[in-house]
Amino acid sequence: MNTKLLGGFALLGAPCLAIGLSLESIFGNASRSPWMGLWGILYISGWMASLIALRDLGVFDARSLQARRVGHTLARLILVTLTLANILNVWEMVAPTYKPTLFYIVDLGWPVSNLLMLPIGVAILMARQLYGWQRWAPLAVGCWLPIALLTKNIPDLRYLPLVYSAVAWVLLAVVVLLESARQQRTHTISGIALRDDIPRPLIQE
């Protein structure tokens, strides 16, 4: 896939959770019209775009074959849970009052996705395919849920999760764009056209 295009879409969706929660905070139940689910769809879809692009850019490709497999398995798993989260967004737009047992099962997609970002962040950090601060951005995304839970009942910090969400997911999208540009530049200098479908060579220990 075109990783720059995915990064651009991820950048568009990155602040949408913060925007949706802000509108809910300001307008309360009046903000819960069916179209508000669009904020969630954009946010989740942008998140998925970031992860697909990072996978295609090879950031999970650790030197150890076992670590590489763990990273790619986590990437596939979170794409499943994010898909469930997006199904829930559509569900709440179409039938917001219909909540059978299946609804609550699908509802687990979003919190589980946030929890999975912690080991995913560690996997990307250990793979050492990103450089500088960019290596830490996925882990920063994974820290959002613990921070949101810790500050939930602290009035002075009630806006921190919103700000943190927007900043963390924007940085994740920026990492995609920067790494995509870096790989494009590297391949251009070496005289080899960039193809996203060609994986990096595996170096086994």
Residue pairs with C-beta under 8 A, 6 or more apart in sequence:
1 52
1 53
1 56
1 196
2 196
3 53
3 56
3 57
3 176
3 179
3 180
3 196
4 177
4 180
4 181
4 184
6 49
6 50
6 52
6 53
6 56
6 176
7 49
7 50
7 53
7 173
7 174
7 176
7 177
7 180
8 173
8 177
9 45
9 46
9 49
10 46
10 47
10 49
10 50
10 53
10 169
10 172
10 173
10 176
11 46
11 170
11 173
11 174
11 177
12 42
12 46
13 42
13 43
13 44
13 45
13 46
13 47
13 49
13 169
13 173
14 43
14 46
14 166
14 169
14 170
14 172
14 173
15 165
15 166
15 169
15 170
16 39
16 40
16 42
16 43
16 46
17 39
17 40
17 43
17 165
17 166
17 169
18 162
18 163
18 165
18 166
19 39
20 31
20 36
20 39
20 40
20 43
21 161
21 162
21 165
22 162
23 31
23 36
23 39
24 31
24 32
24 36
32 96
34 92
34 93
34 94
34 96
35 93
36 93
37 89
37 90
37 92
37 93
38 93
40 85
40 86
40 88
40 89
40 92
41 86
41 89
41 90
43 169
44 82
44 85
44 86
44 89
44 110
45 86
46 169
46 173
47 82
47 113
47 169
47 172
48 79
48 82
48 83
48 86
49 176
50 169
50 172
50 173
50 175
50 176
51 75
51 78
51 79
51 82
51 120
52 79
53 176
53 180
54 60
54 75
54 124
54 138
54 175
54 176
54 179
55 72
55 75
56 196
56 197
57 129
57 176
57 179
57 180
57 183
57 196
58 129
58 199
58 200
59 124
59 127
59 129
59 130
59 179
60 68
60 71
60 72
60 74
60 75
60 123
60 124
60 127
60 129
61 68
61 71
61 127
61 129
61 199
61 200
61 202
62 68
62 71
62 123
62 126
62 127
62 128
62 129
63 127
63 128
63 202
63 203
63 204
63 205
64 204
64 205
65 202
65 204
67 123
67 126
67 127
68 127
68 202
70 123
71 120
71 123
71 124
71 127
74 116
74 119
74 120
74 123
75 120
77 116
78 113
78 116
78 117
78 120
81 108
81 109
81 110
81 112
81 113
81 116
82 109
82 113
83 109
84 106
84 108
84 109
84 110
85 109
85 110
85 113
86 109
87 106
87 109
88 103
88 106
88 107
88 109
88 110
91 98
91 103
91 106
111 145
114 142
114 144
114 145
115 142
115 145
116 142
117 138
117 139
117 141
117 142
117 144
118 139
118 142
118 143
119 142
120 138
120 142
121 136
121 138
121 139
121 140
121 141
121 142
121 143
122 139
124 130
124 135
124 138
124 139
125 135
125 136
125 138
125 139
128 135
129 200
130 137
130 175
130 179
134 175
134 178
134 179
137 168
137 171
137 172
137 174
137 175
138 172
138 175
140 168
140 171
140 172
141 168
141 169
141 172
143 168
144 161
144 164
144 165
144 168
147 160
147 161
147 164
148 161
148 164
148 165
151 157
151 158
151 160
151 161
183 194
184 194
187 193
187 194
188 194
